[in-house]
Amino acid sequence: MNIKDAVQNIASKGFTARQASFLGLVMRHSGVCVMRQYAAFAGIVFGQKTRRFFEKLVTSGYASTYDCSHNRARIFHVRQRALYEAIDEPDSRLRRPPAVPRALERLMVLDAILENPQIVWLATPEEKAAHLTALTAFSPVDLPHVAVATAGDGAERQVRLFPDRLPVGIHPEGRVVLVYLVSDPLHEDLRGFLQRHAAMLSRLSVWTIRIVLPPHLGSGADHWRQAAWNQLATPLKEPVLGELRWYFERLREVRSGSLAEADGARFQRARRAFQPPRFPVLYRAWQQDGEGVLTVAASPAISMALTSGAAKIETLVLPHAYSHLSPLVGVA
C-alpha cells in the first residue's frame, strides 16, 4: 500500500487529511508520539486544535497514554488495530507497548524525521529493499542484513534485511539518508551499523549518514562523527589486508582450538596490531559473509565519495529534552 492510499484509509476513520498524515507517519516509524510533535508536523501553534485531536485519539480508543514523572507530560501510544489495518500492517510490532527506554528512543526517531519533512522516509525492510534496488542493481548480500539461525543446531540460517529498524530517507534529489540514533554512549553499535551498510554505501552514488543525538549527548557529536569516519573512510591496502585475512583465519582456528603452535608469535603480533575497534567489527562481519567483507573494506569507493562530497557524515543534535518523559510510571 502506498502512503497516499494509507492516509486516505486513516482519514475515513473521521480524521482530517493532516491528522491522518501524522498518524500514518507515527504508525510506520515510532508507534508513540507527544502533542508537540503533531504541532510541529502540522506547522501550527500548540493549542486547542492539538489537544482536541489527542483527546479524540484517547476517548475513541485509538491510543493509550503513558503517565510520566512530569505531571503535564504524556506520551501517546497509537495501538488500535483498526488504524494499523488502514495502513495494511495490522500485526505491526509498534502496536505492542514499548519498554521505557525504547519509547523514548522512538520519540527521538520521530523528531529526527520531523526535522526533514521534505524527505520520504521508508519504514519496512520490504519497501527499503524495493526502493534501493530500484536505484542500483543490488544483490541481497549488498543490502544490510544479519543471518539468524532457524534450526536447533544452527545449520539453517535465515537472512533478515535491514535489522536495525531505523528509517531510511530518500531526498527529492535522490540522496539516500541513513539515520543512526545514539541513545546510550556506553552501548555503542555505530560501527556495527556502518559495517552492515558498507556494501550498500559503496554502490550508492549519493548518500548521507546522519548520527542523531539527544541534547545531553550533544557535546560528543565530534567523537561520533570521527568514529564513523574511521570505520568507513580508510580503505585497507596490501600488505595490511593480507595480514588481516591471515589473522581472521587464525582467530577462527583459535576459537575452535586448532591453531598451530608455529603460528603463535605471528598471531600475537597480529592481535596487537588489530586491536582498534574497527577490526573486531570487521571480523564479525567476515564470519557471516566471508571474503566479500574484506573486498568492500579494501575498496576506495566510500573514501572517494566522502572526499568528493557525494557522501556525507553528519550529526543532528535534537533540540528537545526527554528527561521529563521518564520514568514512565504506568499505562492508563
NORMOKA-V549861 format. One record per backbone hydrogen bond with DSSP energy under -1.0 kcal/mol. NH is the residue of the N-H (numbers start at 1). CO is the residue of the C=O. Records with the same first field share a line. If there is no record, write none. Layout:
NH->CO, CO
This chain:
6->2
7->3
8->4
9->5
10->6
11->7
12->8
13->10
14->11
20->16
21->17
22->18
23->19
24->20
25->21
26->22
27->23
28->24
29->25
30->26
31->26
33->76
37->34
39->35
40->36
41->37
42->38
43->39
44->39
51->47
52->48
53->49
54->50
55->51
56->52
57->53
58->54
59->55
60->56
61->58
62->57
63->57
64->77
66->75
67->330
70->324
73->70
75->66
76->33
77->64
78->31
79->62
80->62
84->80
85->81
86->82
88->85
89->84
92->89
95->92
96->93
103->99
104->100
105->101
106->102
107->103
108->104
109->105
110->106
111->107
112->108
113->109
114->110
115->111
116->113
119->116
120->170
122->168
128->124
129->125
130->126
131->127
132->128
133->129
136->132
138->136
142->139
146->160
148->158
150->156
151->156
154->151
158->148
160->146
162->144
165->162
168->122
169->177
170->120
171->175
174->171
176->206
177->169
178->208
179->167
180->210
182->212
187->184
193->189
194->190
195->191
196->192
197->193
201->197
202->198
203->200
204->200
207->310
208->176
209->312
210->178
211->314
212->180
213->316
217->214
218->215
220->217
221->218
224->220
225->221
226->222
227->223
228->224
229->225
230->226
231->227
232->228
233->229
236->297
241->237
243->239
244->240
245->241
246->242
247->243
248->244
249->245
250->246
251->247
252->248
253->249
254->250
255->251
257->254
258->253
263->260
264->261
267->263
268->264
269->265
270->266
271->267
272->268
273->269
274->270
275->272
279->276
281->277
282->278
283->279
284->280
285->281
286->282
287->283
288->284
289->285
290->286
293->290
295->291
296->292
297->293
298->294
304->300
305->301
306->302
307->303
308->304
309->305
311->305
312->207
314->209
316->211
318->213
325->322
326->323
329->67
332->65
